[in-house]
Amino acid sequence: MGSNRVAVVGAGRIGRAWAIVFARAGFDVRLHDADNAMLDGAIPSIRESLLDLREYGLIEEPVEQIVARLSACGKLGDAVRDVDLVQENIAEIVEVKRTLFAELDALTRADTLLASSTSGLPASTFTEELAGRARCLVAHPVNPPSLVPLVELCGAPWTAPATIERARAIYEAAGQQPVTVTREIPGFLLNRLQGVLLDEALSLYARGYASAADLDTVMRDGLGLRWSFMGPFETIDLNAPGGIPDYATRYGAMYRSFAKDSVPFDWAPDSVARLDAERREVLPRDEIENRSRWRDRRLMALLAQRRAEAKAAMASTAQADE
């Protein structure tokens, strides 16, 4: 993978999490942010996150050994010079991304991959005019990528197939789980799937079918338990004796009927306000940050459990082969 160096541009939450992903995998990581205060706080914040990961057994190296692979660069040119990959994490504003990618195209090696963490903007909206547009792509993570390994790779119509292949190799080497979105679509895969479920949950809430707390329970203690280790296609394949065709025969008509009476949520201010009021009774607004840290620690515990199960399975397989 060449120099084994990456640049992370934008040192907010997503950028810092990406820095952890790459640094703990052995990459040298250069961080840059146009906001000096944001850049100054990045490495101390990353150190704290690494200490949490160490506590849950999710990193084996000493924390300072990983931190030593990080450097903060006040100048964009210094950050992106002679790197294999630039991971961009700036605001979801197409004009701003277009300006930055023009700078990146001029400042980097011709073979440096230029990847955006955008959640919804197709790469074609901000790379079309670039001389090096064939090396540009979206690499959309889940927040935070240091705890949720999925990354969606999606090129523009002019992105070279070799760009996607090289990107997949880099993200796999960094311990992520890349998937390829074969052609552009706003929101990519994860956000569109999440959006359908969120739309129905909000609609059910707005129409008075259940409280927000009970709808969260349906996900957390129902669907979410299966979906934490299986996708929707494997789920339905296992839920009928004859697999997917059997499931379609048994339940297809029922799901078609749901589609007919579904009412899309229109994000009406009164419904949003009512939902917010219900959530604030459970979680005061000034406690959201603390609850977010709780979420991250629960993700760490889940990852630790998965890692332990994977090691046990490997050990069992090795013992059976002896």
TORDRENPA-18845 format. One record per residue (C-alpha): z, y, x; residue number from 1; residue in one letter. Coordinates in steps of 0.1 Angstrom, whole numbers, plus 5000, padded with zeros to 4 digits. Each point is the difference from the previous one (the first is absolute). Layout:
N
PT; pz; py; px; resi; resn
PT; Z; Y; X; NUM; A
...
//
This chain:
322
PT; pz; py; px; resi; resn
PT; 5000; 5000; 5000; 1; M
PT; 4992; 5024; 5028; 2; G
PT; 5028; 5023; 5010; 3; S
PT; 5025; 4989; 4973; 4; N
PT; 5007; 5036; 4992; 5; R
PT; 5000; 5016; 4965; 6; V
PT; 5006; 5035; 4987; 7; A
PT; 5019; 5008; 4968; 8; V
PT; 4990; 5034; 4986; 9; V
PT; 5025; 5013; 4974; 10; G
PT; 5036; 4991; 5008; 11; A
PT; 5015; 4999; 4965; 12; G
PT; 5013; 4969; 4984; 13; R
PT; 4968; 4980; 5001; 14; I
PT; 4991; 5011; 5035; 15; G
PT; 5035; 4991; 5013; 16; R
PT; 4998; 4966; 4984; 17; A
PT; 4965; 4994; 5015; 18; W
PT; 5015; 5010; 5034; 19; A
PT; 5026; 4972; 4996; 20; I
PT; 4973; 4975; 4990; 21; V
PT; 4980; 5006; 5031; 22; F
PT; 5028; 5006; 5025; 23; A
PT; 5020; 4968; 4991; 24; R
PT; 4967; 4981; 5004; 25; A
PT; 4996; 5012; 5036; 26; G
PT; 4976; 5029; 4995; 27; F
PT; 5006; 5034; 5018; 28; D
PT; 5002; 5025; 4972; 29; V
PT; 4993; 5037; 5002; 30; R
PT; 5013; 5021; 4971; 31; L
PT; 4986; 5034; 4989; 32; H
PT; 5008; 5024; 4972; 33; D
PT; 4989; 5035; 4995; 34; A
PT; 5036; 5008; 4989; 35; D
PT; 5021; 5001; 5031; 36; N
PT; 5032; 4994; 4982; 37; A
PT; 4986; 4969; 4984; 38; M
PT; 4988; 4988; 5034; 39; L
PT; 5034; 5007; 5016; 40; D
PT; 5018; 4980; 4974; 41; G
PT; 4976; 4970; 5001; 42; A
PT; 5013; 4979; 5029; 43; I
PT; 5038; 5005; 4992; 44; P
PT; 4992; 4989; 4964; 45; S
PT; 4980; 4970; 5012; 46; I
PT; 5029; 4990; 5023; 47; R
PT; 5023; 4999; 4969; 48; E
PT; 4975; 4978; 4981; 49; S
PT; 4997; 4977; 5029; 50; L
PT; 5038; 4996; 5002; 51; L
PT; 4999; 4989; 4963; 52; D
PT; 4972; 4975; 5008; 53; L
PT; 5020; 4987; 5029; 54; R
PT; 5030; 4995; 4977; 55; E
PT; 4979; 4978; 4977; 56; Y
PT; 4986; 4980; 5029; 57; G
PT; 4964; 5013; 4994; 58; L
PT; 4995; 5011; 5036; 59; I
PT; 5010; 4981; 5031; 60; E
PT; 4995; 5025; 5027; 61; E
PT; 5026; 5027; 5008; 62; P
PT; 4995; 5031; 4979; 63; V
PT; 4996; 5022; 5031; 64; E
PT; 4973; 4978; 5014; 65; Q
PT; 4979; 5006; 4968; 66; I
PT; 5008; 5037; 5000; 67; V
PT; 4988; 5002; 5035; 68; A
PT; 4965; 4993; 4987; 69; R
PT; 5000; 5031; 4979; 70; L
PT; 4990; 5035; 5012; 71; S
PT; 4998; 5032; 4980; 72; A
PT; 4970; 5022; 5007; 73; C
PT; 4999; 5036; 4990; 74; G
PT; 4962; 5002; 5004; 75; K
PT; 4976; 4979; 4980; 76; L
PT; 4977; 4995; 5029; 77; G
PT; 5028; 4985; 5022; 78; D
PT; 5010; 4976; 4972; 79; A
PT; 4966; 4986; 4994; 80; V
PT; 4986; 4999; 5035; 81; R
PT; 4988; 4965; 5010; 82; D
PT; 5016; 4981; 4971; 83; V
PT; 4986; 4970; 4981; 84; D
PT; 5010; 5011; 4966; 85; L
PT; 5011; 5033; 4983; 86; V
PT; 5021; 4995; 4968; 87; Q
PT; 4999; 5032; 4980; 88; E
PT; 5028; 5008; 4975; 89; N
PT; 4995; 5035; 4988; 90; I
PT; 4999; 5016; 4965; 91; A
PT; 4978; 4985; 4973; 92; E
PT; 4977; 5030; 5001; 93; I
PT; 4964; 4992; 5006; 94; V
PT; 4991; 5032; 5017; 95; E
PT; 5029; 4997; 5024; 96; V
PT; 4991; 4964; 5009; 97; K
PT; 4964; 5011; 5005; 98; R
PT; 5010; 5026; 5025; 99; T
PT; 5024; 4977; 5018; 100; L
PT; 4974; 4972; 5002; 101; F
PT; 4975; 5024; 5015; 102; A
PT; 5025; 5008; 5027; 103; E
PT; 5008; 4963; 5006; 104; L
PT; 4962; 4992; 5002; 105; D
PT; 4997; 5026; 5028; 106; A
PT; 5032; 4992; 5019; 107; L
PT; 4999; 4962; 5002; 108; T
PT; 4980; 4974; 5018; 109; R
PT; 4969; 4989; 4982; 110; A
PT; 5015; 4966; 4994; 111; D
PT; 5034; 5012; 4987; 112; T
PT; 5006; 4989; 4964; 113; L
PT; 5009; 5028; 4976; 114; L
PT; 5021; 4987; 4972; 115; A
PT; 5016; 5019; 4970; 116; S
PT; 5031; 4989; 4982; 117; S
PT; 4988; 5017; 4968; 118; T
PT; 5012; 4985; 4968; 119; S
PT; 4970; 5009; 4979; 120; G
PT; 4972; 5020; 5018; 121; L
PT; 4970; 4979; 5010; 122; P
PT; 4990; 5005; 5036; 123; A
PT; 4966; 5012; 4989; 124; S
PT; 5016; 5032; 4986; 125; T
PT; 5010; 5012; 5035; 126; F
PT; 4979; 4983; 5026; 127; T
PT; 4964; 5004; 4988; 128; E
PT; 4990; 5028; 5024; 129; E
PT; 5015; 4984; 5031; 130; L
PT; 4979; 4989; 5029; 131; A
PT; 5024; 4971; 5005; 132; G
PT; 5003; 4991; 4963; 133; R
PT; 4993; 4963; 5006; 134; A
PT; 5034; 4996; 5016; 135; R
PT; 5020; 5016; 4971; 136; C
PT; 5018; 4981; 4974; 137; L
PT; 5030; 5000; 4977; 138; V
PT; 5030; 4979; 5010; 139; A
PT; 5023; 5004; 4970; 140; H
PT; 5035; 4988; 5005; 141; P
PT; 5029; 4993; 4976; 142; V
PT; 5030; 5023; 5004; 143; N
PT; 5015; 4993; 5024; 144; P
PT; 4975; 4980; 5021; 145; P
PT; 5028; 4991; 5024; 146; S
PT; 5015; 4978; 4972; 147; L
PT; 4971; 4992; 4978; 148; V
PT; 4972; 4985; 5021; 149; P
PT; 4970; 5004; 4977; 150; L
PT; 4972; 5023; 5012; 151; V
PT; 4968; 5006; 4980; 152; E
PT; 4969; 5005; 5022; 153; L
PT; 4972; 5018; 4983; 154; C
PT; 4969; 5015; 5016; 155; G
PT; 4976; 5026; 4988; 156; A
PT; 4964; 4989; 4994; 157; P
PT; 4992; 5009; 5036; 158; W
PT; 5030; 4983; 5016; 159; T
PT; 4988; 4974; 5024; 160; A
PT; 5010; 4964; 4993; 161; P
PT; 5013; 4998; 5036; 162; A
PT; 5024; 5029; 4992; 163; T
PT; 5016; 4979; 4972; 164; I
PT; 5002; 4970; 5023; 165; E
PT; 5016; 5019; 5029; 166; R
PT; 5024; 5017; 4976; 167; A
PT; 5010; 4966; 4985; 168; R
PT; 5007; 4987; 5035; 169; A
PT; 5022; 5030; 5009; 170; I
PT; 5020; 4999; 4969; 171; Y
PT; 5005; 4962; 5002; 172; E
PT; 5012; 5005; 5036; 173; A
PT; 5024; 5026; 4987; 174; A
PT; 5015; 4974; 4976; 175; G
PT; 4984; 5014; 4968; 176; Q
PT; 4981; 4981; 4973; 177; Q
PT; 4966; 5017; 4996; 178; P
PT; 4978; 4994; 4970; 179; V
PT; 4964; 5013; 4997; 180; T
PT; 4988; 5021; 4971; 181; V
PT; 4963; 4992; 5001; 182; T
PT; 4988; 5033; 4985; 183; R
PT; 5015; 5033; 4992; 184; E
PT; 5021; 5005; 4969; 185; I
PT; 5026; 5028; 4994; 186; P
PT; 5035; 4987; 5005; 187; G
PT; 4988; 4968; 5017; 188; F
PT; 5016; 4968; 4988; 189; L
PT; 5038; 5004; 5000; 190; L
PT; 5002; 5033; 4983; 191; N
PT; 4975; 4989; 4973; 192; R
PT; 5020; 4969; 4993; 193; L
PT; 5032; 5019; 5000; 194; Q
PT; 4985; 5027; 4978; 195; G
PT; 4991; 4975; 4973; 196; V
PT; 5035; 4986; 4999; 197; L
PT; 5016; 5034; 5002; 198; L
PT; 4977; 5014; 4972; 199; D
PT; 5011; 4971; 4977; 200; E
PT; 5037; 5004; 5009; 201; A
PT; 4999; 5037; 4993; 202; L
PT; 4981; 4995; 4967; 203; S
PT; 5025; 4974; 4988; 204; L
PT; 5028; 5024; 5009; 205; Y
PT; 4983; 5030; 4983; 206; A
PT; 4994; 4980; 4969; 207; R
PT; 5036; 4989; 4998; 208; G
PT; 4997; 4963; 5006; 209; Y
PT; 5027; 4999; 5027; 210; A
PT; 5022; 5022; 5022; 211; S
PT; 4990; 5008; 5036; 212; A
PT; 5029; 4979; 5013; 213; A
PT; 4988; 4969; 4980; 214; D
PT; 4964; 5004; 5011; 215; L
PT; 5012; 5002; 5036; 216; D
PT; 5020; 4968; 4994; 217; T
PT; 4969; 4983; 4987; 218; V
PT; 4983; 5007; 5033; 219; M
PT; 5030; 4995; 5023; 220; R
PT; 5014; 4969; 4985; 221; D
PT; 4968; 4986; 4985; 222; G
PT; 4965; 5006; 5014; 223; L
PT; 5013; 5014; 5033; 224; G
PT; 5017; 4968; 5010; 225; L
PT; 4968; 4980; 4999; 226; R
PT; 4979; 5028; 5013; 227; W
PT; 5021; 5004; 5031; 228; S
PT; 4984; 4968; 5013; 229; F
PT; 4969; 4994; 4978; 230; M
PT; 4972; 5021; 4988; 231; G
PT; 4987; 5001; 4964; 232; P
PT; 4973; 4975; 5005; 233; F
PT; 5022; 4974; 5016; 234; E
PT; 5026; 5007; 4972; 235; T
PT; 4977; 4992; 4972; 236; I
PT; 4985; 4970; 5019; 237; D
PT; 5035; 4985; 5001; 238; L
PT; 5009; 5009; 4964; 239; N
PT; 4977; 4975; 4983; 240; A
PT; 4996; 4963; 5009; 241; P
PT; 4962; 5003; 5003; 242; G
PT; 5001; 5032; 5021; 243; G
PT; 4981; 5032; 4993; 244; I
PT; 4974; 4986; 4975; 245; P
PT; 5029; 4984; 4980; 246; D
PT; 5020; 5033; 5001; 247; Y
PT; 4969; 5020; 4988; 248; A
PT; 4996; 4975; 4971; 249; T
PT; 5037; 5002; 4991; 250; R
PT; 5006; 5037; 5004; 251; Y
PT; 4967; 5019; 5003; 252; G
PT; 4999; 5009; 4963; 253; A
PT; 5036; 5013; 5001; 254; M
PT; 4992; 5023; 5030; 255; Y
PT; 4968; 5013; 4983; 256; R
PT; 5021; 5009; 4970; 257; S
PT; 5024; 5020; 5022; 258; F
PT; 4970; 5020; 5013; 259; A
PT; 4990; 5009; 4965; 260; K
PT; 5034; 5016; 4990; 261; D
PT; 5008; 5015; 5034; 262; S
PT; 5006; 5037; 5000; 263; V
PT; 4994; 5018; 5033; 264; P
PT; 5029; 5022; 5011; 265; F
PT; 4989; 5037; 5000; 266; D
PT; 5028; 5013; 5022; 267; W
PT; 5012; 5023; 4973; 268; A
PT; 5027; 5023; 5013; 269; P
PT; 5025; 4990; 4972; 270; D
PT; 4997; 4963; 5009; 271; S
PT; 5004; 5008; 5037; 272; V
PT; 5030; 5022; 4994; 273; A
PT; 5016; 4973; 4978; 274; R
PT; 4994; 4973; 5027; 275; L
PT; 5014; 5023; 5027; 276; D
PT; 5031; 5007; 4979; 277; A
PT; 5006; 4963; 4996; 278; E
PT; 4996; 4994; 5037; 279; R
PT; 5023; 5029; 5009; 280; R
PT; 5028; 4984; 4980; 281; E
PT; 4997; 4970; 5023; 282; V
PT; 4992; 5019; 5033; 283; L
PT; 5007; 5037; 5005; 284; P
PT; 4972; 5018; 5016; 285; R
PT; 5019; 5007; 5032; 286; D
PT; 5006; 4963; 5005; 287; E
PT; 4963; 4991; 5001; 288; I
PT; 4999; 5001; 5038; 289; E
PT; 5030; 4977; 5003; 290; N
PT; 4985; 4976; 4975; 291; R
PT; 4968; 5000; 5020; 292; S
PT; 5019; 4989; 5031; 293; R
PT; 5016; 4973; 4979; 294; W
PT; 4965; 4989; 4989; 295; R
PT; 4990; 4998; 5037; 296; D
PT; 5030; 4979; 5009; 297; R
PT; 4992; 4976; 4971; 298; R
PT; 4965; 4997; 5013; 299; L
PT; 5014; 4992; 5035; 300; M
PT; 5022; 4973; 4985; 301; A
PT; 4970; 4985; 4982; 302; L
PT; 4979; 5001; 5032; 303; L
PT; 5029; 4984; 5019; 304; A
PT; 5002; 4972; 4975; 305; Q
PT; 4962; 4994; 5001; 306; R
PT; 5001; 4999; 5038; 307; R
PT; 5028; 4974; 5000; 308; A
PT; 4981; 4979; 4974; 309; E
PT; 4968; 5002; 5021; 310; A
PT; 5019; 4989; 5032; 311; K
PT; 5016; 4971; 4982; 312; A
PT; 4966; 4989; 4986; 313; A
PT; 4985; 5001; 5034; 314; M
PT; 5029; 4981; 5015; 315; A
PT; 4997; 4973; 4973; 316; S
PT; 4962; 4997; 5006; 317; T
PT; 5005; 4997; 5037; 318; A
PT; 5027; 4973; 4995; 319; Q
PT; 4977; 4981; 4977; 320; A
PT; 4972; 5000; 5025; 321; D
PT; 5022; 4986; 5028; 322; E
//
